[in-house]
Amino acid sequence: MEIGQTARATQVWPWISTVARLGLAAVWLIAGGLKVGDLAASGRAVNAYQIFPYEGAKVIGAAQPFLEIALGLLLLAGLAVRLSAGISAALLVIFIAGIVSAWVRGLQIDCGCFSTGGALGAGAEPAYGLDIARDLGFLALAGILLWRPRTRFSIDGILMGDDQ
């Protein structure tokens, strides 16, 4: 890579990472915001996966929207970007594993990622392949931030003295 290309890449990556950060922030804020109003439904959505005992699913379902909103706010502000991206990546891997598990076991459920989830109505088909592909896209955003966490217009950038 020539010096001009290196300088260009140095200037472009913070913008790419900024788009990834804001995109992932939007994902978490929307997902958490849609669930936080009905924590019981969120618990039922987790329970639909039939992985945890009902009481455990209720606790996970009640905590999940708050974790998603917290991650969204941290990413929106650009605070602890690499840590937030790492937690995001771990959650997304867990979500993908849960969807794969439901698919393999023949469960007929809505993933609950952007809804209250739960059992599908008669005649409705799950969209597990699309859900997994979508979450892999979100995982790619988290991967960009793990690799290149420096972004524009972020608290991290201000604290490190390199925000422009």
Buried (B, 14 or more C-beta within 10 A) or exposed (E): EEEEEEEEEEEEBBEEBBEBBBBBBBBBBBBBBBBBEBBEBBBBBBBBBEBBEEEEBBBBBBBBBEBBBBBBBBBBBBBBBBBBBBBBBEBBBEBBEBBEEBBEEEBEBBBBBBBBBBEBEEEEEBBBEEBBEBBEEBBBBBBBBBEBBBBBBBBBBEEEEEBE
